[in-house]
Amino acid sequence: KKMRAKALFVALSRKMRDGELLFVDSFGLSAPKTADAKKALLGLSGVKGFEKLGGTKKHNLALIATPSKSDAAAKSFRNIGSVTFENISNLNPVNVLKYKYIVIENPVEAVNAISKRASKTKLETK
């Protein structure tokens, strides 16, 4: 368990250092609409690579991670082929490294969820 948690932290640190870890306060999706999800992601168009989001091909561009379960957001993002939606508690090092960008919604809650996960494995974090 400690090795898996440490590997996740190393992968997230690498993404952060490379500028591939993005934080968003909220996507503001109250109803499951793919068009709204695309608009929210196009707001990130200043980031190089996000102009490819309109396509439906699977090429593992972004992983959207949220700290709380949201059916509206999950249903909105599932029809965008280059994006995968995941709960922050289900993150693992393989998924983090598989995607070019990791977009984390509500960073305060996400950090709390990740640190709670680390405290369960009694891993020292710096």
C-alpha positions in Angstrom: 0.0 0.0 0.0 2.8 2.4 0.8 4.5 1.7 -2.5 1.3 2.4 -4.4 0.7 5.6 -2.6 4.3 6.7 -3.0 4.1 5.9 -6.8 0.9 8.0 -7.1 2.6 11.0 -5.4 5.7 10.6 -7.6 3.5 10.5 -10.7 1.5 13.6 -9.6 4.7 15.4 -8.8 6.1 14.7 -12.2 2.9 16.0 -13.8 3.0 19.1 -11.7 6.7 19.8 -12.5 6.0 19.3 -16.3 3.0 21.7 -16.1 0.5 18.9 -17.0 -1.5 19.0 -13.8 -4.3 21.6 -13.9 -6.6 22.7 -11.2 -10.1 24.0 -11.8 -12.4 25.4 -9.1 -15.6 24.0 -10.7 -16.9 23.0 -14.1 -20.3 24.2 -13.1 -22.2 21.2 -14.6 -25.6 20.8 -13.0 -27.2 18.8 -15.9 -25.6 16.0 -17.9 -24.8 17.9 -21.2 -21.8 17.1 -23.3 -21.9 20.5 -25.0 -21.5 22.2 -21.6 -18.6 19.9 -20.8 -16.9 20.8 -24.0 -17.4 24.5 -23.4 -15.9 24.1 -19.9 -12.9 22.3 -21.3 -12.5 24.8 -24.1 -12.0 27.3 -21.3 -8.7 25.6 -20.8 -7.8 26.2 -24.5 -4.8 28.4 -23.4 -3.1 25.1 -22.5 -1.2 23.6 -25.4 -2.9 20.4 -26.5 -6.4 21.2 -25.4 -7.4 22.3 -28.9 -7.7 18.6 -29.7 -10.6 18.1 -27.3 -13.3 18.5 -29.9 -12.5 15.1 -31.5 -14.1 11.8 -30.6 -11.0 9.7 -31.1 -9.4 8.1 -28.1 -5.9 9.4 -27.6 -5.8 9.8 -23.8 -5.5 13.6 -23.7 -7.0 14.4 -20.3 -8.1 12.7 -17.1 -10.7 14.7 -15.2 -10.6 13.9 -11.4 -13.2 15.1 -9.0 -13.1 14.7 -5.2 -16.9 14.0 -5.0 -19.1 11.8 -7.1 -21.1 13.8 -9.7 -23.4 11.9 -12.0 -24.0 15.0 -14.1 -20.3 15.6 -14.7 -19.6 11.9 -15.4 -22.3 11.7 -18.0 -21.2 15.0 -19.5 -17.6 14.0 -20.0 -18.2 10.3 -21.1 -19.1 11.3 -24.7 -15.8 13.2 -25.2 -13.4 10.6 -26.7 -10.2 12.2 -25.6 -11.3 12.7 -22.0 -11.8 10.2 -19.1 -13.7 11.1 -15.9 -12.6 9.5 -12.6 -13.1 10.0 -8.9 -10.0 11.3 -7.1 -10.1 8.3 -4.7 -9.7 5.9 -7.7 -6.6 7.6 -9.1 -3.6 5.3 -9.6 -0.1 5.8 -11.0 -0.9 4.0 -14.2 -3.8 6.3 -15.0 -1.9 9.4 -14.0 1.0 8.5 -16.4 -1.3 7.3 -19.2 -2.9 10.7 -19.8 -1.2 13.8 -21.0 -3.0 16.2 -18.7 -4.7 15.7 -15.3 -7.4 18.2 -14.5 -8.5 18.2 -10.9 -11.7 19.9 -9.9 -12.0 21.6 -6.5 -8.3 21.4 -5.5 -8.9 22.0 -1.8 -11.1 18.9 -1.4 -8.9 16.9 -3.7 -5.8 17.6 -1.7 -7.7 16.6 1.5 -8.9 13.4 -0.1 -5.4 12.5 -1.3 -3.8 13.4 2.1 -6.5 11.3 3.8 -5.5 8.4 1.6 -1.9 8.9 2.4 -2.6 8.9 6.2 -4.3 5.6 5.9 -1.1 4.1 4.6 1.0 6.0 7.1 3.1 7.4 4.4 5.2 10.5 5.2 4.4 13.4 2.9 6.5 16.5 2.4 
